[in-house]
Amino acid sequence: MQRAFNLAVAQVGGIQPGEDRKAVVARLISLLEASHRRGASFVVYPELTLTTFFPRYWRDDCSALDSYFEREMPNAEVQPLFDRAKALGVGFYLGYAELTPDGRHFNTSILVDSTGAIRGKYRKVHLPGHADRVEDVPAQHLEKRYFEVGDLGFGVFEVDGIRVGMCLCNDRRWPEVYRVLALQGADLVVLGYNTPMEVPGWREEPHAKMETHLLSLRAGAYQNAVWVAAAGKSGDEDGAHLIGGSAVVAPSGEIVARARSEGDEVVVADVDLDLSEPYRQSVFNFAAHRRPENYSLIVDRVGRGDPVPVDFS
Ligand code: CDT
């Protein structure tokens, strides 16, 4: 890819529990083709793109949900997406549920280059929600029950000549994620999400739900001088409502493209990676201005605690 290229975010409307992989992959291919027609050389898909957002369901036996997981990638059902993308010379980011050969469950994403080769993998670190059943709620949010915390850290991968970092949904709200990726020279951070309106224990006004989503993307982009592209699964899913707002954000923190619907929708942005440079050479020149000797609390402490004494005598 050139330093300037067209980047597509493929928002995917709700996927109902009865919708099989074949039907979903056909929708993803249509979004891919629409992106290509609009000149995009890379497409960002959502988190857990291939199925409905199944962490909303309680099952006594977790293995009852194994049919939502992929045992290999690509597999026969997803191969047509890889084939079509390779034929068009388009790379992509895809989120899916991963079941490893030794029986581990992860919320995972991959980066695929324009030749169809997988260039990077990420397993979600910040798993939101709860592990126990919550009574009297319209939907559960059981990511802590169904997934292990990711074990691959936050990697940056070379994809068609561009340094790309990944994260997944709730990760986008944590500033450490972008900083760890930016410290490795990421030019672009890509992520997928499923943000339900109703999450047990987390109430926000509808406008605030969208605002905090966009605020997180914008802050991450600006404070780290990177491009950020986020694709959501959106709209109605089995009676639950997921926010839209798939977007591309420039290193200035400005939203340069944003989905308007809550359905399948391609958003294309004209991305110039060199727009990061003025920020990297001035206000966010990390080498010149960061003072990590003052940030040790960030890794030494997890939860909020008491103030650390300061000797100012
Ligand atoms: N999928 C995901 O991580 N969703 C969360 C919502 C739940 S947070 C309790 C998000 O941050 O959008």
Residues whose N, C-alpha, C, O or C-beta is under 5 A from the ligand:
A	BS01	CDT	P128 G129 C169 N170 N194 T195 V199 W202
